[in-house]
Amino acid sequence: MTSRKTLLILAGGLGSRYKGLKQVDGILENGSPILEYSIYDALEAGFSKVVIIVNRLIPQSYIDRLNTISKVKNFELHWICQEKESFLPKGFNLTKREKPWGTGHAVLCAKNAVQETFVMINADDFYGKEAYQLASEEIDFHISGSQFGMAAYPLGSTLSGNGSVARGICTLDEEDNLIKIEEQTSIRRNGDSIVYTENGNDIELTSDALVSMNFFIFHPDIFNALDMYFNDFIQSDPEPSQEFYIPSAVQRMIDEKKAKVRVKASPSQWMGVTYADDKSSIKDFLRSEIEKNRYPEDLWN
């Protein structure tokens, strides 16, 4: 069985800790940002459509670059701007809102462009070839309207040496279905331990604890739930900086028994750029991948 597969890339963040538009920041001399490695891996795994959620700061020159690549490599490409007005009830006052509405709203913005099963990722995270191959198999054989999937990563391999990070710690049942994602901030190494701080106390986590890095495999039925949940979020009169996150929406679907999420540990190495100084690490990593012939020197030529 082979299903049509879409890659949905969330590239609308403002990159405040990175101090720049890391979504389109080229890593090596070939000029490809991380999201192009994700597209390359997804195409190899049988995906044929890419939808990218962006903000209005994305330069037209980069949009033109990827449009040309999509024509040469023959994959369908859609750009969607995450507007603060999208999916808001009529008459809602936006005067106090400066930030985007968050990842849950970003996915909802793709509702009219995605009618097939899709993988959702962050633009600035490198997930690895095997994660997309795993997702492709899940889409072909397991994903349905009430059965979603997720590739998770061991916590110890997702930390930054340049500061603390926030991670969603996963709790699973006996069949590897997700019970809950518990978001913890200030996760960092402390000597040989991994800790986060809560109420002034450091709490230790294990290196092999599985965490969500926003690599979800969704059936398009999720859009109906997101539409309803986002409306509930708006009606709750959120604070100007409060966001509607995709893990929170998924958690609500699980709690309401509207969906199950089967979690698989990704066989790939995760890499990311939370901070500007993280860039050197992923540069070294990608150079080693090229030396192993896992990627060409120039992705598209």
Backbone as CSV, one residue per row, in Angstrom:
resi,resn,N_x,N_y,N_z,CA_x,CA_y,CA_z,C_x,C_y,C_z
1,MET,0.842,-1.199,0.000,0.000,0.000,0.000,0.872,1.242,0.000
2,THR,0.553,2.200,-0.882,1.297,3.445,-0.936,0.317,4.607,-0.909
3,SER,0.450,5.467,0.086,-0.440,6.608,0.240,0.289,7.884,-0.170
4,ARG,-0.493,8.884,-0.603,0.108,10.177,-0.886,0.540,10.801,0.440
5,LYS,1.710,11.400,0.435,2.300,11.894,1.675,2.733,13.350,1.531
6,THR,2.394,14.133,2.552,2.745,15.553,2.567,3.641,15.851,3.757
7,LEU,4.594,16.730,3.554,5.452,17.233,4.622,5.023,18.661,4.933
8,LEU,4.583,18.890,6.161,4.184,20.231,6.608,5.289,20.785,7.501
9,ILE,5.883,21.885,7.083,7.025,22.471,7.789,6.590,23.765,8.466
10,LEU,6.779,23.846,9.778,6.466,25.061,10.524,7.691,25.968,10.533
11,ALA,7.601,27.061,9.782,8.744,27.972,9.629,8.345,29.407,9.950
12,GLY,7.348,29.566,10.818,6.839,30.903,11.094,7.375,31.534,12.360
13,GLY,8.301,30.855,13.064,8.824,31.398,14.317,9.679,32.631,14.094
14,LEU,9.893,33.378,15.174,10.642,34.631,15.078,12.114,34.477,15.435
15,GLY,12.525,33.315,15.968,13.940,33.033,16.224,14.602,33.990,17.189
16,SER,13.916,34.314,18.297,14.444,35.325,19.217,15.751,34.890,19.875
17,ARG,15.854,33.612,20.294,17.093,33.160,20.935,18.220,32.981,19.918
18,TYR,17.868,32.674,18.677,18.869,32.496,17.626,19.349,33.844,17.089
19,LYS,18.522,34.875,17.293,18.825,36.233,16.831,18.914,36.291,15.308
20,GLY,17.941,35.679,14.662,17.893,35.709,13.206,16.888,34.717,12.677
21,LEU,16.679,34.729,11.358,15.728,33.818,10.724,16.411,32.479,10.462
22,LYS,16.484,31.663,11.500,17.194,30.398,11.378,16.507,29.451,10.403
23,GLN,15.224,29.674,10.105,14.510,28.804,9.171,15.180,28.768,7.793
24,VAL,15.763,29.892,7.381,16.329,29.975,6.031,17.834,30.251,6.061
25,ASP,18.443,30.067,7.201,19.879,30.304,7.334,20.648,29.097,6.798
26,GLY,21.408,29.302,5.734,22.193,28.215,5.161,23.234,27.703,6.144
27,ILE,23.422,26.381,6.178,24.340,25.791,7.151,25.742,25.625,6.566
28,LEU,25.835,25.006,5.410,27.138,24.786,4.767,27.279,25.704,3.553
29,GLU,28.350,25.506,2.809,28.625,26.364,1.659,27.578,26.212,0.558
30,ASN,26.808,25.102,0.571,25.779,24.907,-0.456,24.561,25.808,-0.236
31,GLY,24.503,26.513,0.891,23.431,27.461,1.139,22.121,26.861,1.615
32,SER,22.055,25.553,1.781,20.805,24.897,2.184,20.584,25.020,3.692
33,PRO,19.433,25.565,4.108,19.087,25.526,5.528,18.620,24.125,5.919
34,ILE,18.390,23.920,7.200,18.001,22.597,7.678,16.739,22.100,6.993
35,LEU,15.784,23.000,6.747,14.511,22.534,6.172,14.699,21.880,4.812
36,GLU,15.751,22.255,4.071,15.985,21.610,2.779,16.496,20.186,2.954
37,TYR,17.253,19.934,4.005,17.659,18.555,4.297,16.436,17.718,4.662
38,SER,15.490,18.326,5.368,14.253,17.625,5.694,13.461,17.301,4.430
39,ILE,13.371,18.253,3.523,12.668,18.005,2.262,13.371,16.906,1.478
40,TYR,14.682,16.973,1.407,15.466,15.961,0.687,15.184,14.566,1.240
41,ASP,15.213,14.446,2.580,14.967,13.145,3.212,13.531,12.679,2.977
42,ALA,12.584,13.599,3.044,11.182,13.237,2.840,10.934,12.774,1.401
43,LEU,11.532,13.443,0.435,11.377,13.027,-0.965,11.928,11.619,-1.166
44,GLU,13.085,11.344,-0.565,13.662,10.000,-0.668,12.742,8.941,-0.074
45,ALA,11.959,9.332,0.952,11.076,8.392,1.638,9.703,8.283,0.983
46,GLY,9.485,8.982,-0.145,8.238,8.828,-0.882,7.244,9.958,-0.737
47,PHE,7.624,11.038,-0.080,6.746,12.201,0.006,6.799,12.964,-1.314
48,SER,5.686,13.595,-1.677,5.643,14.284,-2.971,5.109,15.710,-2.875
49,LYS,4.727,16.129,-1.695,4.139,17.456,-1.518,4.717,18.089,-0.257
50,VAL,5.031,19.380,-0.343,5.587,20.125,0.776,4.762,21.386,0.985
51,VAL,4.342,21.618,2.222,3.613,22.829,2.588,4.417,23.513,3.688
52,ILE,4.718,24.789,3.494,5.559,25.514,4.442,4.774,26.681,5.032
53,ILE,4.664,26.702,6.360,4.012,27.800,7.064,5.078,28.824,7.429
54,VAL,4.903,30.065,6.982,5.928,31.089,7.166,5.328,32.354,7.779
55,ASN,6.209,33.257,8.190,5.791,34.611,8.544,6.217,35.559,7.422
56,ARG,5.828,36.801,7.536,6.094,37.750,6.446,7.537,38.247,6.414
57,LEU,8.371,37.781,7.340,9.777,38.169,7.332,10.627,37.280,6.430
58,ILE,10.067,36.144,5.983,10.822,35.264,5.087,11.121,36.006,3.790
59,PRO,12.390,36.129,3.406,12.716,36.917,2.208,12.202,36.279,0.923
60,GLN,11.776,37.120,0.000,11.290,36.636,-1.292,12.375,35.869,-2.036
61,SER,13.627,36.249,-1.828,14.719,35.561,-2.514,14.771,34.092,-2.127
62,TYR,14.455,33.785,-0.843,14.463,32.382,-0.449,13.249,31.650,-1.013
63,ILE,12.110,32.301,-1.030,10.916,31.689,-1.628,11.186,31.352,-3.095
64,ASP,11.817,32.282,-3.810,12.146,32.044,-5.222,13.111,30.869,-5.357
65,ARG,14.076,30.778,-4.463,15.054,29.681,-4.510,14.348,28.335,-4.409
66,LEU,13.480,28.195,-3.407,12.849,26.893,-3.193,11.795,26.599,-4.257
67,ASN,11.146,27.629,-4.768,10.217,27.416,-5.880,10.938,26.815,-7.084
68,THR,12.139,27.316,-7.364,12.930,26.787,-8.480,13.326,25.341,-8.211
69,ILE,13.745,25.050,-6.977,14.122,23.676,-6.625,12.936,22.733,-6.799
70,SER,11.751,23.165,-6.383,10.568,22.294,-6.481,10.237,21.961,-7.934
71,LYS,10.436,22.917,-8.818,10.164,22.658,-10.241,11.193,21.686,-10.828
72,VAL,12.453,21.886,-10.459,13.518,21.016,-10.980,13.364,19.595,-10.437
73,LYS,13.011,19.473,-9.162,12.918,18.158,-8.507,11.505,17.574,-8.549
74,ASN,10.586,18.328,-9.129,9.240,17.818,-9.411,8.476,17.409,-8.150
75,PHE,8.447,18.313,-7.165,7.550,18.091,-6.030,6.633,19.303,-5.879
76,GLU,5.441,19.047,-5.363,4.446,20.095,-5.171,4.830,20.937,-3.952
77,LEU,4.776,22.259,-4.087,5.194,23.151,-3.010,4.159,24.246,-2.803
78,HIS,3.758,24.431,-1.543,2.812,25.488,-1.194,3.395,26.325,-0.060
79,TRP,3.211,27.650,-0.158,3.604,28.579,0.903,2.342,29.142,1.546
80,ILE,2.291,29.128,2.881,1.148,29.691,3.600,1.674,30.609,4.687
81,CYS,1.210,31.847,4.694,1.620,32.787,5.722,0.700,32.638,6.935
82,GLN,1.291,32.478,8.095,0.521,32.374,9.329,0.111,33.778,9.770
83,GLU,-1.080,34.168,9.371,-1.607,35.473,9.733,-2.323,35.390,11.077
84,LYS,-2.164,36.417,11.886,-2.814,36.418,13.193,-4.340,36.418,13.068
85,GLU,-4.847,36.915,11.942,-6.297,36.988,11.747,-6.911,35.649,11.329
86,SER,-6.095,34.703,10.877,-6.614,33.446,10.330,-7.350,32.643,11.391
87,PHE,-8.560,32.213,11.047,-9.403,31.348,11.877,-9.868,32.023,13.178
88,LEU,-9.799,33.346,13.218,-10.332,34.057,14.374,-11.828,34.293,14.214
89,PRO,-12.576,34.275,15.313,-13.995,34.633,15.215,-14.146,36.102,14.825
90,LYS,-15.208,36.431,14.133,-15.434,37.803,13.693,-15.530,38.740,14.901
91,GLY,-14.888,39.905,14.750,-14.968,40.913,15.791,-13.923,40.787,16.885
92,PHE,-13.053,39.783,16.788,-12.035,39.626,17.832,-11.020,40.764,17.747
93,ASN,-10.666,41.330,18.899,-9.763,42.473,18.971,-8.313,42.001,19.002
94,LEU,-7.544,42.405,17.974,-6.153,41.977,17.855,-5.155,43.029,18.317
95,THR,-5.616,44.123,18.869,-4.726,45.256,19.112,-3.573,44.925,20.065
96,LYS,-3.777,44.031,21.015,-2.734,43.707,21.988,-1.827,42.563,21.543
97,ARG,-2.126,41.954,20.422,-1.392,40.749,20.014,-0.195,41.099,19.147
98,GLU,1.002,40.669,19.568,2.210,40.886,18.784,2.765,39.570,18.238
99,LYS,2.779,38.507,19.050,3.359,37.228,18.640,2.377,36.436,17.785
100,PRO,2.878,35.459,17.004,1.974,34.497,16.350,1.219,33.690,17.401
101,TRP,0.189,32.977,16.972,-0.663,32.241,17.909,-0.076,30.893,18.332
102,GLY,1.052,30.487,17.765,1.665,29.231,18.195,1.546,28.117,17.175
103,THR,2.131,26.971,17.518,2.243,25.865,16.562,0.898,25.231,16.221
104,GLY,-0.026,25.187,17.184,-1.341,24.623,16.884,-2.065,25.438,15.840
105,HIS,-1.975,26.752,15.958,-2.579,27.646,14.969,-1.843,27.545,13.633
106,ALA,-0.512,27.376,13.678,0.252,27.239,12.431,-0.214,26.029,11.630
107,VAL,-0.422,24.899,12.301,-0.920,23.711,11.606,-2.320,23.963,11.065
108,LEU,-3.164,24.611,11.853,-4.524,24.909,11.404,-4.523,25.760,10.139
109,CYS,-3.535,26.634,9.990,-3.450,27.481,8.796,-3.288,26.671,7.512
110,ALA,-2.866,25.397,7.640,-2.686,24.528,6.463,-3.959,23.774,6.098
111,LYS,-5.042,24.019,6.801,-6.262,23.222,6.643,-6.737,23.140,5.194
112,ASN,-6.706,24.244,4.477,-7.235,24.256,3.116,-6.241,23.764,2.068
113,ALA,-4.997,23.530,2.496,-3.965,23.085,1.547,-3.627,21.613,1.685
114,VAL,-4.054,20.976,2.785,-3.665,19.589,3.060,-4.916,18.738,3.233
115,GLN,-5.097,17.789,2.321,-6.232,16.861,2.404,-5.772,15.420,2.588
116,GLU,-4.483,15.211,2.747,-3.927,13.876,2.859,-3.169,13.743,4.177
117,THR,-2.797,12.517,4.521,-2.013,12.280,5.723,-0.674,13.002,5.596
118,PHE,-0.210,13.570,6.715,0.981,14.411,6.627,1.852,14.280,7.869
119,VAL,3.116,14.603,7.665,4.073,14.713,8.758,4.291,16.192,9.042
120,MET,4.236,16.559,10.314,4.482,17.934,10.745,5.837,18.006,11.418
121,ILE,6.663,18.978,11.015,7.987,19.148,11.620,8.273,20.629,11.854
122,ASN,9.302,20.889,12.653,9.846,22.238,12.794,10.876,22.478,11.700
123,ALA,10.902,23.695,11.173,11.851,24.018,10.107,13.292,23.954,10.568
124,ASP,13.538,24.255,11.844,14.914,24.385,12.317,15.420,23.145,13.032
125,ASP,14.715,22.011,12.886,15.155,20.749,13.481,15.556,19.766,12.391
126,PHE,16.692,19.108,12.585,17.144,18.048,11.692,16.750,16.720,12.322
127,TYR,15.904,15.945,11.625,15.344,14.720,12.200,16.005,13.445,11.689
128,GLY,16.654,13.497,10.527,17.355,12.329,10.007,16.549,11.495,9.044
129,LYS,17.241,10.863,8.107,16.608,10.083,7.042,15.642,9.033,7.568
130,GLU,16.099,8.283,8.562,15.322,7.133,9.015,13.980,7.543,9.618
131,ALA,13.904,8.754,10.160,12.634,9.216,10.729,11.568,9.333,9.648
132,TYR,11.945,9.795,8.473,10.976,9.947,7.383,10.609,8.586,6.793
133,GLN,11.569,7.678,6.760,11.258,6.321,6.298,10.297,5.635,7.255
134,LEU,10.517,5.825,8.549,9.608,5.301,9.564,8.212,5.895,9.374
135,ALA,8.146,7.214,9.184,6.857,7.887,9.013,6.144,7.415,7.760
136,SER,6.883,7.196,6.692,6.281,6.727,5.444,5.602,5.374,5.631
137,GLU,6.268,4.479,6.350,5.678,3.164,6.627,4.447,3.283,7.525
138,GLU,4.513,4.164,8.522,3.360,4.376,9.403,2.165,4.893,8.611
139,ILE,2.400,5.819,7.695,1.308,6.363,6.881,0.691,5.278,6.011
140,ASP,1.522,4.428,5.436,1.019,3.387,4.541,0.187,2.335,5.263
141,PHE,0.503,2.070,6.521,-0.103,0.901,7.171,-0.858,1.174,8.469
142,HIS,-0.668,2.329,9.095,-1.219,2.476,10.440,-2.029,3.743,10.699
143,ILE,-1.787,4.812,9.956,-2.425,6.084,10.285,-3.851,6.124,9.741
144,SER,-4.780,6.590,10.610,-6.186,6.722,10.212,-6.755,7.954,10.904
145,GLY,-8.066,8.155,10.778,-8.681,9.339,11.358,-8.503,9.474,12.853
146,SER,-8.383,8.358,13.561,-8.232,8.415,15.011,-6.897,7.843,15.482
147,GLN,-6.031,7.466,14.556,-4.723,6.910,14.911,-3.630,7.775,14.304
148,PHE,-2.907,8.473,15.156,-1.798,9.302,14.722,-0.482,8.617,15.093
149,GLY,0.613,9.279,14.774,1.919,8.732,15.106,2.886,9.833,15.507
150,MET,3.998,9.433,16.068,5.032,10.389,16.442,6.376,9.685,16.500
151,ALA,7.404,10.351,15.974,8.779,9.893,16.164,9.354,10.690,17.331
152,ALA,9.828,9.987,18.346,10.387,10.627,19.537,11.882,10.347,19.613
153,TYR,12.572,11.143,20.426,14.036,11.066,20.504,14.481,10.971,21.961
154,PRO,15.591,10.257,22.230,16.114,10.207,23.594,16.551,11.597,24.051
155,LEU,16.138,11.976,25.243,16.406,13.315,25.755,17.881,13.687,25.664
156,GLY,18.762,12.757,26.035,20.180,13.067,26.086,20.778,13.509,24.766
157,SER,20.133,13.123,23.654,20.659,13.488,22.335,20.032,14.771,21.796
158,THR,19.215,15.450,22.605,18.524,16.648,22.109,18.897,17.911,22.879
159,LEU,19.943,17.853,23.696,20.309,19.003,24.509,21.268,19.925,23.762
160,SER,21.347,21.151,24.241,22.280,22.126,23.683,23.386,22.391,24.688
161,GLY,24.602,22.550,24.190,25.695,22.923,25.061,25.762,24.411,25.304
162,ASN,24.791,25.156,24.749,24.838,26.615,24.818,23.715,27.233,25.648
163,GLY,22.978,26.390,26.364,21.907,26.917,27.200,20.841,25.874,27.449
164,SER,19.885,26.220,28.283,18.804,25.291,28.605,17.811,25.202,27.452
165,VAL,17.022,24.123,27.436,16.037,23.896,26.384,14.714,23.485,27.029
166,ALA,13.643,23.597,26.250,12.336,23.084,26.658,12.052,21.823,25.859
167,ARG,11.572,20.780,26.530,11.278,19.520,25.867,9.978,18.941,26.421
168,GLY,9.263,18.228,25.558,8.049,17.544,25.970,8.365,16.107,26.351
169,ILE,8.331,15.799,27.641,8.652,14.455,28.123,7.445,13.549,27.895
170,CYS,7.671,12.405,27.226,6.567,11.512,26.836,6.375,10.395,27.857
171,THR,5.127,10.142,28.195,4.746,8.972,28.982,3.894,8.079,28.098
172,LEU,4.263,6.789,28.022,3.600,5.863,27.104,2.896,4.767,27.884
173,ASP,1.891,4.146,27.228,1.267,2.964,27.821,2.011,1.708,27.354
174,GLU,1.479,0.552,27.678,2.171,-0.702,27.371,2.243,-0.981,25.873
175,GLU,1.384,-0.335,25.089,1.391,-0.532,23.637,2.081,0.615,22.911
176,ASP,2.840,1.402,23.642,3.598,2.539,23.102,2.711,3.645,22.555
177,ASN,1.486,3.717,23.048,0.639,4.860,22.744,0.904,5.964,23.758
178,LEU,0.827,7.185,23.295,1.110,8.334,24.139,0.014,8.523,25.189
179,ILE,0.424,8.648,26.443,-0.509,8.994,27.517,-0.495,10.490,27.756
180,LYS,0.712,11.052,27.837,0.800,12.505,28.021,2.159,13.017,27.572
181,ILE,2.164,14.299,27.205,3.398,15.037,26.959,3.482,16.109,28.030
182,GLU,4.534,16.054,28.817,4.699,17.030,29.892,5.828,17.978,29.534
183,GLU,5.461,19.212,29.234,6.446,20.207,28.814,7.275,20.662,30.016
184,GLN,8.598,20.534,29.883,9.514,21.002,30.924,10.492,21.990,30.307
185,THR,10.633,23.120,30.966,11.591,24.123,30.504,12.860,24.023,31.349
186,SER,13.847,24.787,30.993,15.134,24.869,31.719,15.841,23.523,31.837
187,ILE,15.630,22.610,30.870,16.342,21.332,30.892,17.793,21.562,30.460
188,ARG,18.720,21.000,31.206,20.137,21.252,30.929,20.985,20.161,31.578
189,ARG,22.218,20.086,31.158,23.167,19.185,31.816,23.719,19.861,33.076
190,ASN,23.845,19.053,34.108,24.442,19.520,35.353,25.452,18.457,35.777
191,GLY,26.698,18.625,35.317,27.696,17.574,35.517,27.334,16.372,34.671
192,ASP,27.203,15.210,35.312,26.829,13.990,34.596,25.322,13.771,34.558
193,SER,24.564,14.692,35.124,23.109,14.542,35.207,22.404,15.474,34.226
194,ILE,21.124,15.168,33.969,20.245,16.046,33.215,19.135,16.470,34.163
195,VAL,18.923,17.776,34.300,17.961,18.272,35.279,17.103,19.375,34.676
196,TYR,15.986,19.618,35.337,15.218,20.843,35.123,14.843,21.389,36.488
197,THR,14.474,22.649,36.545,14.177,23.299,37.818,12.679,23.517,37.959
198,GLU,12.148,23.125,39.102,10.731,23.322,39.401,10.595,23.743,40.859
199,ASN,9.933,24.884,41.062,9.754,25.426,42.412,11.075,25.545,43.177
200,GLY,12.119,25.923,42.437,13.419,26.131,43.054,14.247,24.889,43.257
201,ASN,13.715,23.722,42.903,14.439,22.461,43.083,14.836,21.870,41.735
202,ASP,16.033,21.283,41.661,16.481,20.584,40.461,15.961,19.154,40.490
203,ILE,15.282,18.768,39.416,14.713,17.429,39.294,15.434,16.713,38.161
204,GLU,15.899,15.489,38.439,16.725,14.765,37.477,15.873,13.976,36.490
205,LEU,16.334,13.937,35.251,15.708,13.154,34.190,16.719,12.154,33.652
206,THR,16.225,11.064,33.081,17.134,10.072,32.499,17.470,10.438,31.066
207,SER,18.656,10.065,30.648,19.124,10.401,29.304,18.284,9.728,28.223
208,ASP,17.731,8.530,28.525,16.975,7.798,27.509,15.478,8.085,27.550
209,ALA,15.037,9.039,28.366,13.623,9.420,28.366,13.248,9.946,26.985
210,LEU,12.139,9.457,26.427,11.732,9.892,25.093,11.057,11.255,25.166
211,VAL,11.435,12.117,24.228,10.852,13.457,24.195,10.284,13.742,22.805
212,SER,9.252,14.563,22.789,8.670,15.012,21.531,9.472,16.175,20.988
213,MET,9.866,16.069,19.722,10.546,17.166,19.035,9.668,17.709,17.905
214,ASN,8.357,17.578,18.089,7.379,18.065,17.107,7.506,17.349,15.758
215,PHE,7.713,16.035,15.811,7.654,15.214,14.595,6.406,14.336,14.726
216,PHE,5.286,14.878,14.265,4.003,14.191,14.369,3.551,13.683,13.002
217,ILE,2.814,12.585,13.018,2.218,12.028,11.806,0.706,12.115,11.980
218,PHE,0.065,12.967,11.178,-1.344,13.278,11.382,-2.212,12.869,10.201
219,HIS,-3.427,12.452,10.513,-4.492,12.324,9.523,-5.154,13.697,9.401
220,PRO,-5.644,14.074,8.220,-6.242,15.412,8.073,-7.464,15.653,8.947
221,ASP,-8.023,14.627,9.550,-9.125,14.837,10.483,-8.726,15.716,11.662
222,ILE,-7.436,15.853,11.911,-7.006,16.681,13.032,-7.423,18.130,12.857
223,PHE,-7.604,18.578,11.625,-7.949,19.980,11.401,-9.285,20.351,12.040
224,ASN,-10.236,19.427,12.033,-11.527,19.718,12.655,-11.368,19.955,14.152
225,ALA,-10.544,19.128,14.800,-10.305,19.307,16.229,-9.554,20.607,16.496
226,LEU,-8.547,20.910,15.687,-7.777,22.140,15.890,-8.654,23.370,15.735
227,ASP,-9.564,23.327,14.761,-10.476,24.450,14.549,-11.308,24.699,15.810
228,MET,-11.859,23.654,16.381,-12.685,23.774,17.580,-11.840,24.194,18.789
229,TYR,-10.680,23.576,18.958,-9.837,23.877,20.115,-9.294,25.311,20.055
230,PHE,-8.946,25.767,18.856,-8.445,27.136,18.738,-9.552,28.132,19.082
231,ASN,-10.763,27.840,18.660,-11.882,28.708,19.028,-12.055,28.742,20.552
232,ASP,-11.943,27.578,21.202,-12.026,27.531,22.668,-10.908,28.357,23.301
233,PHE,-9.704,28.255,22.720,-8.555,29.007,23.213,-8.823,30.513,23.129
234,ILE,-9.355,30.957,22.005,-9.644,32.381,21.823,-10.729,32.844,22.799
235,GLN,-11.756,32.009,22.965,-12.850,32.370,23.857,-12.401,32.441,25.321
236,SER,-11.261,31.816,25.656,-10.753,31.846,27.029,-10.048,33.156,27.365
237,ASP,-10.010,34.086,26.405,-9.381,35.396,26.580,-7.913,35.248,26.981
238,PRO,-7.088,34.671,26.089,-5.677,34.421,26.427,-4.891,35.709,26.618
239,GLU,-3.820,35.612,27.404,-2.901,36.726,27.576,-2.236,37.063,26.238
240,PRO,-1.771,38.314,26.051,-1.185,38.716,24.765,-0.025,37.851,24.293
241,SER,0.705,37.219,25.228,1.853,36.389,24.832,1.540,34.895,24.843
242,GLN,0.319,34.518,25.238,-0.039,33.101,25.345,-0.215,32.485,23.965
243,GLU,0.214,31.204,23.817,0.165,30.541,22.511,-0.626,29.245,22.576
244,PHE,-1.143,28.866,21.420,-1.916,27.638,21.240,-0.979,26.613,20.613
245,TYR,-0.534,25.639,21.426,0.511,24.714,21.005,-0.068,23.400,20.497
246,ILE,0.592,22.816,19.498,0.131,21.542,18.950,0.196,20.413,19.983
247,PRO,1.226,20.303,20.849,1.194,19.220,21.836,-0.007,19.323,22.779
248,SER,-0.414,20.545,23.126,-1.578,20.717,24.000,-2.844,20.237,23.315
249,ALA,-2.970,20.530,22.009,-4.139,20.068,21.263,-4.157,18.553,21.147
250,VAL,-2.989,17.968,20.884,-2.897,16.503,20.806,-3.248,15.884,22.158
251,GLN,-2.755,16.482,23.232,-3.060,15.972,24.568,-4.562,15.995,24.835
252,ARG,-5.228,17.052,24.406,-6.681,17.137,24.610,-7.402,16.055,23.817
253,MET,-6.950,15.800,22.578,-7.566,14.734,21.786,-7.394,13.379,22.469
254,ILE,-6.214,13.143,23.045,-5.969,11.891,23.770,-6.891,11.802,24.982
255,ASP,-6.958,12.880,25.760,-7.774,12.888,26.979,-9.255,12.688,26.670
256,GLU,-9.699,13.228,25.522,-11.103,13.096,25.130,-11.354,11.827,24.316
257,LYS,-10.320,10.998,24.192,-10.395,9.727,23.464,-10.838,9.909,22.013
258,LYS,-10.383,10.998,21.431,-10.645,11.261,20.016,-9.518,10.743,19.135
259,ALA,-8.381,10.439,19.730,-7.243,9.953,18.947,-6.275,9.203,19.836
260,LYS,-5.544,8.284,19.218,-4.388,7.648,19.834,-3.151,8.082,19.053
261,VAL,-2.037,8.166,19.746,-0.776,8.532,19.107,0.246,7.452,19.428
262,ARG,0.601,6.675,18.396,1.602,5.632,18.597,2.991,6.238,18.466
263,VAL,3.806,6.023,19.490,5.132,6.633,19.543,6.189,5.597,19.194
264,LYS,7.081,5.982,18.293,8.221,5.139,17.966,9.502,5.928,18.190
265,ALA,10.476,5.283,18.791,11.776,5.924,18.970,12.454,6.053,17.617
266,SER,12.856,7.254,17.268,13.500,7.457,15.981,14.888,6.827,15.971
267,PRO,15.234,6.129,14.896,16.589,5.582,14.784,17.614,6.625,14.335
268,SER,17.152,7.839,14.053,18.047,8.881,13.551,18.562,9.775,14.665
269,GLN,19.636,10.459,14.374,20.183,11.480,15.264,19.437,12.786,15.052
270,TRP,18.938,13.396,16.134,18.332,14.718,16.049,19.401,15.779,16.218
271,MET,19.268,16.876,15.467,20.131,18.042,15.643,19.267,19.282,15.504
272,GLY,19.609,20.330,16.234,18.827,21.557,16.143,19.665,22.782,16.421
273,VAL,19.052,23.930,16.180,19.749,25.204,16.399,18.850,26.126,17.228
274,THR,18.815,25.861,18.529,18.086,26.743,19.435,18.822,28.072,19.578
275,TYR,20.133,28.002,19.702,20.968,29.185,19.888,21.906,29.340,18.687
276,ALA,22.368,30.580,18.464,23.262,30.838,17.333,24.523,29.982,17.402
277,ASP,25.030,29.753,18.620,26.261,28.974,18.768,26.064,27.488,18.481
278,ASP,24.793,27.038,18.356,24.536,25.640,18.006,24.888,25.353,16.541
279,LYS,25.025,26.403,15.765,25.233,26.216,14.321,26.516,25.460,14.017
280,SER,27.567,25.678,14.796,28.830,25.002,14.516,28.703,23.493,14.690
281,SER,27.891,23.063,15.661,27.703,21.622,15.882,27.012,20.963,14.705
282,ILE,25.968,21.596,14.193,25.261,20.970,13.070,26.072,21.073,11.786
283,LYS,26.917,22.083,11.673,27.846,22.142,10.532,28.749,20.917,10.524
284,ASP,29.358,20.625,11.667,30.252,19.472,11.766,29.496,18.174,11.490
285,PHE,28.276,18.093,12.003,27.470,16.887,11.815,27.152,16.675,10.338
286,LEU,26.712,17.718,9.653,26.347,17.572,8.242,27.569,17.264,7.385
287,ARG,28.706,17.845,7.718,29.928,17.517,6.968,30.265,16.029,7.121
288,SER,30.063,15.483,8.335,30.344,14.061,8.539,29.349,13.200,7.782
289,GLU,28.091,13.637,7.688,27.084,12.906,6.914,27.431,12.903,5.429
290,ILE,27.948,14.012,4.930,28.365,14.092,3.528,29.555,13.163,3.281
291,GLU,30.472,13.130,4.216,31.637,12.245,4.087,31.226,10.774,4.079
292,LYS,30.117,10.448,4.734,29.595,9.073,4.748,28.719,8.782,3.530
293,ASN,28.636,9.752,2.606,27.836,9.633,1.384,26.334,9.501,1.669
294,ARG,25.904,10.070,2.792,24.474,10.075,3.095,23.779,11.282,2.449
295,TYR,24.554,12.291,2.103,24.040,13.452,1.365,25.085,13.866,0.344
296,PRO,24.637,14.415,-0.787,25.610,14.986,-1.724,26.124,16.324,-1.182
297,GLU,27.255,16.747,-1.704,27.828,18.031,-1.281,26.834,19.158,-1.512
298,ASP,26.219,19.172,-2.681,25.152,20.112,-2.983,23.869,19.312,-3.104
299,LEU,22.898,19.595,-2.255,21.689,18.759,-2.205,20.979,18.635,-3.536
300,TRP,20.957,19.695,-4.327,20.032,19.728,-5.464,20.699,19.655,-6.823
301,ASN,22.025,19.632,-6.881,22.697,19.547,-8.184,23.354,18.182,-8.348
